[in-house]
Structures are given as C-alpha cells and as structure tokens.
Amino acid sequence: MTKQHRPWGYHGPAGEAKVDWELHPDTLAVRAGLARSGFNETGEAMYLTSGFTYNSADEAAASFSGDTDHFVYSRFNNPTVAMFENRLAALEGAEAAVATASGMAAMFASVASVVAKGDRVVASFAMFSSCYVVLSEILPRWGVEVEFVHGNELADWEAALSKPTKVVFVETPSNPMLEIIDLKMVSTLAHNAGAILIVDNIMASPVLQKPLELGADVVVYSTTKHLDGQGRTLGGAILGSKEYVSEYLEQFVRHTGPAMSPFTAWTVLKSLETLSMRVNRMNDSAFTIAKFLAEHKLIKQLRYPFLTNHPGHQVALAQMSGGGTTIGIELAVAEPAVFKFLNSLQVIDISNNLGDSKSLITHPASSTHRRVGEEIRAKMGISNSLVRLSVGLEHPADLIQDLEQALAKI
Ligand SMILES: *Cc1c(COP(=O)(O)O)cnc(C)c1O
C-alpha cells in the first residue's frame, strides 16, 4: 500500500524525509512521517479503519508474528496514527513515539508500564492533579511506593534518590504554578539511583523545551493542549528510546488499549504543521501580558518563568527557549472579588483547558486542582486568589484591554 508502511510495533525512526542534510524542525513539522497511499494525495489521509485484511492466511500469520510490516489492528497501530507518531518523534528528536487517547492515558502508561509491586517512584509535588491522583492513590494500591519531593530543592532530591528507584516523574513548568525543575540536575541524580526520568512536557511543548536533550529518558504530552491547540480533540503521546518502547510500553499499550483514534491522530498531525508558529506567537503575547500585569496594583504576585522575580528564572533561561504560554496570576484580593474579575472578562473565556488558540482562564483551586484538597494545594502553593491564564492567538492588545477592564471592576 505505501512505501513507508509501519507495523504496529515499530514507531521510528525519527524523520522519514529522504534528503541529504538534517532538516529544521519547521520542515519536519510539515514533512516528517508522511506516508502517501497509491493515490499520491497531498494532504495526509485519515484511515478510519479498525482492522486490515490480508492477501493470504500466510500473510496474516507473518503479520501477527511481526515478520512483515503489515498493520494488523488499530488498537496496535494505524497508518494515520503512525504518521502522527513519526512526525512528533521527529520534532522531539526521539527514536520512538506512542500515541494515546488522552494525556492521562499517556502519563499513566509511561509509568505503569515500567513499575511492579515493590518498586519505588520519586516525583515532584507540583503537578497536574490527575497525575497526582495516579501517583498518590492508584499506583500505591498496587504496591508501588511513591515519594514526593519539592522539585526545586536539591537536598530533597538527594535524600529521595539515595535509595534505588525505578522511575522519577516530574512536570516542568508545572501546572498551574509554573515551578521550574532543573532537568539536568534531576536526570543525573535519577540515573545514579538507577531510575528512568519521565518528564511531563505539556506546559512547554516541544517548541519551548526539549527534555531528551537535557537528560530525560521519556517525554509525555497531552495533545489536547498545544499540539491540537484548537480545542477539538483529546489525546496524548509518549516519546522515548526504541528500547523503552519495546521493553516496557509496547506490550502494555497493545494489551491495555489506550489507543489514539485515527480521527484524533489526523487532527493533531495537521496541527503539528502550525505548532511552532502558534506556540511562538502565544509565548510572545504571554511575555508581553506578564510584563503588563506585573506592574498592576491589584496583582499580588505574578508567576512567569521569564520574569526575573520567578524563583526558577535562571534555570528556565538555561533549559527553555521561552517562558511559555500560561501565566500564574495571584490577585491581591480574596475569592468573591477573584470570581468577579473572572466574570467581568469579555474576550477571555473561563475554561480549564490550556494551550488553545482562544485565551482561557481558570481558578485552579475550584477547578483543575479541586480534587487534591486544600492541604496538598497549600503544599503546591495554589491559593484561592490564584488564577491561571492561558494566552491564545488573539491580538495581545485586546487581551490586555480585557484584563485591564476586568481588574477595574473589582
Ligand atoms: C492536561 C494535562 C494533563 C492531562 O491531559 P489530558 O489530555 O487532559 O488527559 C496532564 N498533565 C498536564 C500538565 C496537563 O496540563
């Protein structure tokens, strides 16, 4: 059927384009992974099929034993999903990628495929609340020991990683406090403890941060965020070495079934073509808006990694190419006035998503981080006066005007 047909179990190599030089990421974003059918279509095809047929029973048998590169079943892989995986792997500089049905399916599979009863996981505290539930409630029920540390405290990491550990899991920048964790430092300590380092890179996207280049072994995405970036589909992806995929992930996802749908894969595949344009523009606008808000008298504290008052500023400059598309805004007023501010916005929508072309704002304590409870929120630094702004593709002047008029109403 196609020249670049991929079997279910084979997800690389990064970058399919056959040229004599190393292509830039912007070129890979529109070219990598492309597998044309016999019709030679320009746009990538969407293969809405659950299964595949064989010319003979012998071909079927060979396909199931992995001796041919024939697709066998869309729970294992699908041509459109494979195009997405190969393109994302090329952008990330990873040997292999596995797409999943949501960011949480990716996060869960990335850790659960590696650990067994009695194994130790060490994770940073500041993280997305569903990831926290997986690590603090679900995996411990299965006999996995999980220890949390403060992600920017070297002494905490050293103590936690003085014992043999199987997985280290971190989110940087963290959602919603934008805490920055030094990935080079943590990867060295993790490897010395025998652990693999898994990084939730959702907030930065591959445009602003490349964890594999900083020593991480595995990168996890929610494609729901910047990768789709237009609020349409839910999805996820796990990237790492071929060895990680074949040793841990492949059997796990094949049999537990968190497969991404071909429709989602097609949507996100096409979205990757504009990813760097979108993220860079949103990042520039976020920086502009962060500088405006930092001066406002109703803001108690502004959290943005590329502002000098951010505790992780130096590390952020060293490992990120931009401060990101979200801003943590700690208002100088208490909850009724915080809600009044949100309710007064005329352009920016109240929504818990992020990385979208539409600017979205949320109150984490009552939405995304409601589930973890007050005590854990306090440890994560999430107060009731904190709102998280995800800056979209609107003109930054309109966003500033919207924030200004809403702040004037409280
Ligand atoms: C959204 C998000 C997730 C979960 O992704 P879903 O696609 O919603 O399942 C995990 N981690 C972080 C940091 C997120 O922002």
The ligand as an SDF file (V2000), in Angstrom:
LIG
                    3D

 15 15  0  0  0  0  0  0  0  0999 V2000
   -3.9600   18.4750   30.7200 C   0  0  0  0  0  0  0  0  0  0  0  0
   -2.7870   17.9180   31.4030 C   0  0  0  0  0  0  0  0  0  0  0  0
   -2.6700   16.5370   31.5910 C   0  0  0  0  0  0  0  0  0  0  0  0
   -3.7400   15.5550   31.1640 C   0  0  0  0  0  0  0  0  0  0  0  0
   -4.0310   15.5730   29.7990 O   0  0  0  0  0  0  0  0  0  0  0  0
   -5.4880   15.1130   29.2280 P   0  0  0  0  0  0  0  0  0  0  0  0
   -5.3140   15.1780   27.7480 O   0  0  0  0  0  0  0  0  0  0  0  0
   -6.4750   16.0900   29.7710 O   0  0  0  0  0  0  0  0  0  0  0  0
   -5.7530   13.7380   29.7270 O   0  0  0  0  0  0  0  0  0  0  0  0
   -1.5340   16.0610   32.2460 C   0  0  0  0  0  0  0  0  0  0  0  0
   -0.5650   16.9010   32.6620 N   0  0  0  0  0  0  0  0  0  0  0  0
   -0.6540   18.2540   32.4930 C   0  0  0  0  0  0  0  0  0  0  0  0
    0.4520   19.1270   32.9420 C   0  0  0  0  0  0  0  0  0  0  0  0
   -1.7640   18.8030   31.8590 C   0  0  0  0  0  0  0  0  0  0  0  0
   -1.8450   20.1280   31.6970 O   0  0  0  0  0  0  0  0  0  0  0  0
  1  2  1  0
  2  3  1  0
  2 14  2  0
  3  4  1  0
  3 10  2  0
  4  5  1  0
  5  6  1  0
  6  7  2  0
  6  8  1  0
  6  9  1  0
 10 11  1  0
 11 12  2  0
 12 13  1  0
 12 14  1  0
 14 15  1  0
M  END
$$$$
